[in-house]
Amino acid sequence: QREFKAWAEELPLSVLEGDGPRRRMLWQMPVPVLLVNYELLVRDWADMLDDEKPKFDLVVLDEAQRIKNRDSCTSETARSVPRKRSWALTGTPIENRPEEMHTLFEYMTVIPKGGTPDLRQMQGLSRDYVLRRTKDLVMKDLPPRIDREEYLELTPAQKSAYSDAEQNGIVHLNELGDQIS
């Protein structure tokens, strides 16, 4: 909501929230922008009949790494939303395995359902479909960094656990002696 207000305040938008009947009504309203979190998408989509499910021109997934596991309920639901176009926004498209990128390409309908492109194909797809911006390229668009030190009081249980970990850790390090730097 904040980003739409800052960058496209002229676009009317609705946020999917509230109880079940309210959300069902919001799903059916013809608004240019409908914001929904992944949890409500999964919950509501499963409850709707096929003819009740809205069709979209564009579906944008923010934090799209949430669908990286192809077999997860979240991923299957997001990929099943009827749409003409798909965008996936993420700062971490691959965390562990190339298959995570396959799922994003499948969501964007760049590869067929269940597709598994090889490394050379993945490089070509990435060149064509990934817009990567590094911090040095966008630094002028970012607000200045604000660092603020905060001192927090530990609870008695936290103090005890910290003290215990510190003492046992020092004893263990001393036992290792010259084996470590």
C-alpha positions as CSV (number, residue, x, y, z in Angstrom):
1,Q,0.0,0.0,0.0
2,R,2.8,2.4,0.9
3,E,4.6,1.9,-2.4
4,F,1.4,2.3,-4.4
5,K,0.7,5.5,-2.5
6,A,4.3,6.8,-3.2
7,W,4.6,5.7,-6.8
8,A,1.0,5.4,-8.3
9,E,-1.4,7.1,-5.9
10,E,-3.9,7.6,-8.8
11,L,-4.5,3.8,-9.0
12,P,-7.5,2.7,-7.0
13,L,-6.6,-0.4,-4.9
14,S,-8.2,-2.7,-2.5
15,V,-6.5,-4.8,0.2
16,L,-7.9,-8.3,0.7
17,E,-8.7,-8.4,4.5
18,G,-11.4,-9.1,6.9
19,D,-13.6,-12.1,7.5
20,G,-14.6,-14.7,4.9
21,P,-17.7,-13.0,3.5
22,R,-15.9,-9.7,3.2
23,R,-12.9,-11.3,1.4
24,R,-15.3,-13.1,-1.0
25,M,-16.9,-9.8,-1.9
26,L,-13.4,-8.2,-2.4
27,W,-12.3,-11.0,-4.7
28,Q,-15.3,-10.3,-6.9
29,M,-14.9,-6.5,-7.0
30,P,-13.6,-5.1,-10.3
31,V,-10.7,-3.0,-9.0
32,P,-7.5,-2.2,-10.9
33,V,-5.2,-3.4,-8.0
34,L,-6.0,-6.0,-5.5
35,L,-3.4,-6.7,-2.8
36,V,-3.4,-10.0,-1.0
37,N,-0.9,-11.9,1.1
38,Y,0.1,-15.5,0.3
39,E,-1.7,-17.0,3.3
40,L,-5.1,-15.5,2.4
41,L,-4.5,-16.3,-1.3
42,V,-4.0,-20.0,-0.4
43,R,-6.9,-20.1,2.1
44,D,-9.5,-18.3,-0.1
45,W,-8.5,-19.9,-3.4
46,A,-9.1,-23.4,-2.0
47,D,-12.6,-22.3,-0.9
48,M,-13.7,-20.8,-4.2
49,L,-15.4,-22.7,-6.9
50,D,-13.7,-22.5,-10.3
51,D,-16.4,-20.2,-11.8
52,E,-16.0,-17.8,-8.7
53,K,-12.2,-17.4,-9.2
54,P,-11.4,-14.0,-10.8
55,K,-9.2,-13.7,-13.8
56,F,-6.5,-11.1,-13.9
57,D,-4.6,-9.2,-16.5
58,L,-1.4,-9.0,-14.5
59,V,-0.4,-10.9,-11.3
60,V,2.7,-9.6,-9.5
61,L,4.3,-11.8,-6.8
62,D,6.4,-9.8,-4.4
63,E,8.9,-11.8,-2.4
64,A,8.4,-14.5,-5.1
65,Q,10.9,-16.8,-3.5
66,R,7.9,-17.8,-1.4
67,I,6.9,-20.1,-4.4
68,K,10.4,-21.6,-4.9
69,N,9.2,-25.1,-3.8
70,R,7.2,-26.3,-6.8
71,D,5.2,-28.8,-4.8
72,S,4.2,-26.4,-1.9
73,C,0.6,-25.4,-1.6
74,T,1.6,-21.7,-1.9
75,S,3.4,-22.3,-5.1
76,E,0.7,-24.5,-6.7
77,T,-1.9,-21.9,-5.8
78,A,0.0,-18.9,-7.1
79,R,0.7,-20.7,-10.4
80,S,-3.0,-21.6,-10.7
81,V,-4.3,-18.0,-10.7
82,P,-5.7,-17.2,-14.1
83,R,-3.8,-14.3,-15.7
84,K,-2.6,-12.9,-19.0
85,R,0.8,-11.7,-17.6
86,S,3.0,-12.6,-14.7
87,W,5.8,-10.8,-12.9
88,A,7.9,-12.2,-10.1
89,L,9.8,-9.8,-7.8
90,T,12.5,-11.1,-5.5
91,G,15.9,-10.2,-4.1
92,T,16.8,-13.9,-3.8
93,P,15.6,-15.9,-6.9
94,I,17.8,-18.9,-6.0
95,E,18.7,-19.8,-2.4
96,N,19.7,-23.4,-2.7
97,R,19.0,-25.2,-6.0
98,P,18.4,-24.2,-9.7
99,E,15.0,-25.9,-9.4
100,E,13.9,-22.8,-7.4
101,M,14.4,-20.7,-10.5
102,H,12.5,-23.3,-12.6
103,T,9.5,-22.6,-10.5
104,L,9.7,-18.9,-11.0
105,F,10.0,-19.4,-14.8
106,E,7.1,-21.7,-14.7
107,Y,5.0,-19.2,-12.8
108,M,5.9,-16.6,-15.5
109,T,4.9,-19.1,-18.2
110,V,8.3,-18.9,-19.7
111,I,8.7,-22.7,-19.4
112,P,6.0,-25.4,-19.5
113,K,4.5,-26.8,-16.4
114,G,7.0,-29.2,-14.8
115,G,9.8,-28.0,-17.2
116,T,13.4,-28.4,-16.2
117,P,15.7,-26.4,-18.4
118,D,19.4,-27.3,-18.4
119,L,22.1,-24.8,-17.3
120,R,22.7,-23.4,-20.7
121,Q,18.9,-22.8,-21.2
122,M,18.7,-21.3,-17.7
123,Q,21.4,-18.8,-18.7
124,G,19.5,-17.8,-21.8
125,L,16.2,-17.5,-19.9
126,S,17.9,-15.4,-17.2
127,R,19.3,-13.0,-19.8
128,D,15.9,-12.6,-21.4
129,Y,13.7,-12.5,-18.3
130,V,15.7,-11.4,-15.3
131,L,16.3,-7.7,-14.5
132,R,19.0,-7.6,-12.0
133,R,19.8,-4.3,-10.2
134,T,22.7,-4.1,-7.8
135,K,23.0,-1.7,-5.0
136,D,25.5,0.5,-6.8
137,L,23.0,1.0,-9.7
138,V,20.1,2.0,-7.4
139,M,21.9,3.7,-4.5
140,K,20.8,7.2,-5.6
141,D,17.1,6.0,-5.3
142,L,17.5,4.7,-1.8
143,P,16.9,6.8,1.3
144,P,19.9,7.5,3.5
145,R,20.8,4.7,5.9
146,I,20.0,5.5,9.6
147,D,21.9,3.6,12.3
148,R,20.7,3.8,15.8
149,E,22.1,2.0,18.8
150,E,19.6,0.5,21.2
151,Y,20.5,-1.1,24.5
152,L,18.0,-3.7,25.7
153,E,17.9,-5.2,29.2
154,L,18.0,-9.0,29.2
155,T,15.4,-10.9,31.2
156,P,16.8,-13.0,34.1
157,A,16.5,-16.2,31.9
158,Q,18.3,-14.5,29.0
159,K,21.1,-13.2,31.3
160,S,21.6,-16.7,32.7
161,A,21.6,-18.4,29.3
162,Y,24.0,-15.7,27.9
163,S,26.3,-16.0,30.9
164,D,26.3,-19.8,30.7
165,A,27.1,-19.7,26.9
166,E,29.8,-17.2,27.4
167,Q,31.6,-19.1,30.2
168,N,31.3,-22.5,28.5
169,G,32.3,-21.0,25.2
170,I,35.5,-19.5,26.7
171,V,36.3,-22.7,28.5
172,H,35.8,-24.7,25.2
173,L,38.0,-22.2,23.2
174,N,40.7,-22.4,25.9
175,E,40.7,-26.2,25.6
176,L,41.2,-26.0,21.9
177,G,44.3,-23.8,22.5
178,D,46.4,-23.2,19.4
179,Q,44.2,-25.3,17.1
180,I,42.1,-22.2,16.4
181,S,42.8,-18.6,15.6
